[in-house]
Each structure stands twice: as C-alpha cells, then as structure tokens.
Amino acid sequence: MNDATLPGQRRRSVAVMVGPVQVGGGALIVVQSMTNTDTADVDATVRQVAELARTGSELVRITVNTGAAAAAVPHIRERLDAQGIQLPLIGDFH
C-alpha cells in the first residue's frame, strides 16, 4: 500500500480553478451538487440552484442533454447573477 491509499491521505493532484473555486492541488474539499430539474425549465432550475447555493454548495452541475437545455443555460446564469449568486455552473453534457 502506498501513501496515497492510506486512510486520511489524499492523492496528489493539480490545482484547477472552476471560476473562483479551487479544486485539487491541496485545496480544501469542495461541496458539489447536481440539480434534478429539467434544465430547459429556467425557473425551476434557477430556484434549485439558488437553494443549493444557500445551503452550502460551492459548485452546481446541471444536465445539458437537449438543445432546449443548452439554450436555457445563458438565461439561468443571467438570473443567478441578478440574484447575486456567483457559484460556478458545470454542464453535464449527454
């Protein structure tokens, strides 16, 4: 067993920035969530992302599985920005 697999040990990784959030490279663990709304439903997705942000999520993933979902993403981002919610959105493309 090497050091990277011992309980309580973290493997080495390269730091990357996802918007203002550092992931890897010794950064603290980041809370990530995923919506379960239809991303094409802008109102529902914005409500859920806002709730996740208020409860501590630092990154939120949204499914982008249709053209309508892809078209909704800029509107979701605009509405979140208008509410002062700056957490990064991560698209899960299918």
C-alpha positions in Angstrom: 0.0 0.0 0.0 1.4 3.4 -0.9 0.9 6.7 1.0 -1.8 7.8 -1.4 -4.1 5.0 -0.4 -3.8 5.2 3.4 -6.9 6.3 5.3 -6.9 10.1 5.8 -4.4 10.6 3.0 -5.2 12.5 -0.2 -3.5 11.7 -3.5 -1.6 14.5 -5.2 -3.4 16.4 -7.9 -3.0 19.5 -9.9 -4.9 22.6 -8.8 -7.5 24.0 -11.2 -9.8 26.9 -10.9 -13.5 26.5 -11.6 -14.5 30.1 -11.7 -13.4 31.4 -8.3 -13.3 27.9 -6.7 -10.0 26.0 -6.5 -10.3 22.2 -6.9 -7.4 19.9 -6.3 -3.8 20.7 -5.5 -4.2 20.6 -1.8 -7.3 22.8 -1.7 -10.0 22.1 0.8 -12.7 19.7 -0.2 -15.4 21.5 -2.2 -19.2 20.8 -1.9 -20.7 19.9 -5.2 -24.3 19.3 -6.1 -26.4 18.4 -9.1 -29.8 19.7 -10.0 -32.6 17.2 -10.7 -34.7 19.7 -12.7 -35.3 19.8 -16.4 -32.6 22.4 -17.3 -34.9 23.7 -20.0 -37.2 24.8 -17.2 -35.3 28.0 -16.4 -37.5 29.0 -13.4 -37.2 25.6 -11.7 -33.5 25.3 -12.3 -32.8 28.8 -11.0 -34.8 28.1 -7.9 -33.0 24.9 -7.2 -29.5 26.3 -7.9 -30.3 29.2 -5.6 -31.4 26.8 -2.8 -28.3 24.7 -3.3 -26.1 27.8 -3.1 -27.9 29.0 0.1 -27.3 25.5 1.7 -23.6 25.5 1.1 -23.0 24.1 -2.4 -19.9 25.7 -4.0 -20.3 24.1 -7.4 -23.6 23.0 -9.1 -23.9 20.7 -12.0 -26.8 20.9 -14.5 -27.7 18.4 -17.2 -27.4 19.7 -20.8 -29.0 16.9 -22.8 -31.1 18.7 -25.3 -31.0 21.8 -27.5 -33.6 23.4 -25.2 -31.5 22.7 -22.2 -28.4 24.2 -23.9 -30.4 27.3 -24.9 -31.6 27.8 -21.3 -28.1 27.9 -19.7 -27.3 31.6 -20.5 -30.7 32.5 -19.1 -30.1 30.5 -15.9 -26.7 32.2 -15.5 -28.2 35.7 -16.1 -30.9 35.1 -13.5 -28.5 33.8 -10.9 -26.2 36.7 -11.5 -29.1 39.1 -11.0 -29.7 37.4 -7.6 -26.0 37.8 -6.7 -25.4 34.0 -6.9 -21.9 33.6 -8.3 -21.2 29.9 -7.9 -20.0 28.1 -10.9 -22.4 26.1 -13.0 -20.9 22.9 -14.6 -22.7 21.5 -17.6 -23.0 17.7 -17.7 -23.4 17.2 -21.5 -25.1 14.0 -22.7 
